[in-house]
């Protein structure tokens, strides 16, 4: 493999890795936005936020 091919291979690898990391960040941001909106709606509807209940539900969803 020549030097140019090695550079191209490394560049492709780094670009693919950046793309994957950006996708993960965008998905995490969307999920956080969804939970934030649900939390605000719950607060406006009931006047309080039951954090323990929300944490328990989140743990159940993960399991």
C-alpha positions as a printed NumPy array, in Angstrom:
array([[  0.   ,   0.   ,   0.   ],
       [  1.362,   3.392,  -0.948],
       [  1.515,   6.431,   1.26 ],
       [ -1.416,   8.061,  -0.565],
       [ -3.609,   4.971,  -0.113],
       [ -2.753,   4.872,   3.579],
       [ -3.667,   8.541,   3.988],
       [ -6.953,   8.006,   2.125],
       [ -7.78 ,   4.998,   4.277],
       [ -7.115,   6.909,   7.497],
       [ -9.134,   9.895,   6.261],
       [-12.123,   7.662,   5.378],
       [-11.922,   6.012,   8.798],
       [-11.884,   9.355,  10.626],
       [-14.778,  10.719,   8.571],
       [-16.859,   7.617,   9.283],
       [-16.073,   7.851,  12.997],
       [-17.063,  11.544,  13.094],
       [-20.34 ,  10.704,  11.343],
       [-21.191,   7.98 ,  13.877],
       [-20.403,  10.247,  16.839],
       [-22.545,  13.057,  15.404],
       [-25.464,  10.669,  14.867],
       [-25.232,   9.518,  18.491],
       [-25.178,  13.105,  19.78 ],
       [-28.182,  14.079,  17.653],
       [-30.192,  11.067,  18.827],
       [-29.305,  11.733,  22.465],
       [-30.301,  15.388,  22.042],
       [-33.656,  14.433,  20.523],
       [-34.357,  12.011,  23.362],
       [-33.432,  14.619,  25.974],
       [-35.685,  17.171,  24.273],
       [-38.565,  14.684,  24.318],
       [-38.135,  14.049,  28.052],
       [-37.798,  17.767,  28.783],
       [-41.04 ,  18.577,  26.967],
       [-42.852,  15.775,  28.79 ],
       [-41.532,  17.09 ,  32.103],
       [-42.731,  20.654,  31.379],
       [-46.164,  19.411,  30.301],
       [-46.454,  17.336,  33.477],
       [-45.426,  20.316,  35.594],
       [-47.942,  22.625,  33.902],
       [-50.703,  20.045,  34.236],
       [-50.135,  18.947,  37.858],
       [-48.1  ,  21.809,  39.358],
       [-45.313,  19.557,  40.602],
       [-42.787,  17.061,  39.385],
       [-42.453,  13.626,  40.965],
       [-38.783,  12.974,  40.264],
       [-38.673,   9.597,  41.975],
       [-41.544,   8.295,  39.853],
       [-39.872,   9.603,  36.685],
       [-36.553,   7.995,  37.625],
       [-38.254,   4.676,  38.391],
       [-40.021,   4.686,  35.024],
       [-36.798,   5.531,  33.218],
       [-35.023,   2.65 ,  34.974],
       [-37.839,   0.278,  34.034],
       [-37.577,   1.408,  30.407],
       [-33.843,   0.714,  30.411],
       [-34.188,  -2.77 ,  31.942]])
